[in-house]
Amino acid sequence: MDAIIAIVAVLLAVVVTFGLTYFYLETRSKSRMGSAQAEADRILAEAETRRRDAALEAKDEAIRLRGELDRELTLRRKEIERVEQRIEQKETAIDRKSAGLDDREAAVRAEELEIRRREQQARQAQDAAEQERARAVRELSASRAEAEREFAAVRADLQREVDEARGIQQRELERVAGLTADDAKQELVAEVEAEARAMGARRMHEIEQEVHAEADKRARKVLATTMQRIASDYVTESTVSVVPLPSDDMKGRIIGREGRNIRALEQATGVDLIVDDTPEAIMVSGFDPVRREIARRSLAKLLQDGRIHPARIEEVVNKCRLELEEVMREEGERIAYEANVPGLHPDLIKLLGRLKYRTSYGQNVLGHSLEVSLLATAIAAELGADVNVAKTAGLLHDIGKAVDHEVEGPHALIGADIAKRLGRSPKIVHAIAAHHGEEEPQTVEAFIVATADAISGARPGARREMVEAYVKRLEALEGVANSFDGVEKSFAIQAGREVRILVQPNGIDDLGASRLARDVAKKIEESLEYPGQIKITVIRETRAVEYAR
């Protein structure tokens, strides 16, 4: 039985060896076969034919051997089955069959040696084919080099002929045109330059329109998304506070004997008390809203208490001053909480609270600061900027207005210095300093804070200005527009938020109208101060008029 298994194993090994050999030969032949160039195909045809014949012969021989082995395996399988059936009865038959198997094994070994010999012959044939291919490639390379040399010589001859013909043609053209080549080049360059300038101006105008349209679209989207989330109330600016009186008799008590009470109150608070014919009312006038609020509270307490004399006035004023400082601190904490800006220095909280009694063009500065913080937060979130920097800088951007009457300089720089001294980061300090252009904005957050400040101040109804200043600003806008050449007339409309300019159609073309609008806007930015933004519209209109008689 062991001998039978060994024979079967040997046969299987022979079959596997033959299959691997065939696969190896086929794979090796294919891997070494590549595409040759057109010129090499002719030379390699004979070698390819010999290689194919050898491959076909090896394939036929392998097929034949595989058939013989399959038949032999089938016979041996049947023979083994018969031996197994008679093994218990005929031991001598087993010996005889074993001898036969030994003979067959010797034959199989002989066949294996024959296969190896044929494999070696096929390998030698393949090596010969490779050598033939290499020789053909060398011959092809030599032929190509020779052809390239001949082509270079022909091309040089043709180039000389072309240069000679071009020189003759150029001389003939110069004779006919009466111009030298340099003169003709200069005229051509001038014409091309003029045409290129015109095309460049048109293309620049188109690019500007595309860029402005895309920028306006994206800016409107961001600003609309931001502004829709913010709603604010506005406080009208005033330098006068009115204190109601229970009766007109109280006016005499407030004035006091020889005016000592009113003088004591004015001296303690730093404001002016206006006592006129207004029934049951007295007005408190002063440029400092904090002082005015202290005077209003003090006067209200004195009227409620009924004891009005200089000593009592001084006591009540001091008490109201302390109360107002506490109120301002609480307001600062409330605004910081609403803006979600924790960790502010106590002095910053106090200065924020002082902005409750500060107005700018009728807009309450503390409410404006909160609105700018919320707007800057929303814009920074939309643009992917640093939300914390934009939020904090927006809340503190007008902190300098709390002390601008005590310290010289622009409120933006004053606020930046205060924020720097009280531990704010350089980005926040820079955004505060740059929100009105005292410093050139260098960060995205600085631009965001300036934009949020302009949005808050430009809301309809947010700010107002005196009639005289308003009229002067409109006149200045029209004056700037009329200072340019080609302008027939200009009109400042929509409360000074738009300037429409009518130009002479014969003196300014369409591209010149675009340049004029840009130049007017730039000059307005440099020479005028105004809230919000101003739209410049240049109108170029050509009219043809005839009369039918």
Secondary structure, 3 states (H helix, E strand, C coil): CHHHHHHHHHHHHHHHHHHHHHHHHHHHHHHCCCCCCHHHHHHHHHHHHHHHHHHHHHHHHHHHHHHHHHHHHHHHHHHHHHHHHHCCCCHHHHHHHHHHHHHHHHHHHHHHHHHHHHHHHHHHHHHHHHHHHHHHHHHHHHHHHHHHHHHHHHHHHHHHHHHHHHHHHHHHHHHHHCCCHHHHHHHHHHHHHHHHHHHHHHHHHHHHHHHHHHHHHHHHHHHHHHHCCCCCCCCCCCCEEEEECCCCHHHHHHHCHHHHHHHHHHHHHCCEEECCCCCCEEEEECCCHHHHHHHHHHHHHHHHHCCCCHHHHHHHHHHHHHHHHHHHHHHHHHHHHHCCCCCCCHHHHHHHHHHHHCEECCEEHHHHHHHHHHHHHHHHHHHCCCHHHHHHHHHHCCHHHHCCCCCCCCHHHHHHHHHHHCCCCHHHHHHHHCCCCCCCCCCHHHHHHHHHHHHHHHCCCCCCCCHHHHHHHHHHHHHHHHCCCCEEEEEEECCCCEEEEEECCCCCCHHHHHHHHHHHHHHHHHHCCCCCCCEEEEEECCCCCCCCC
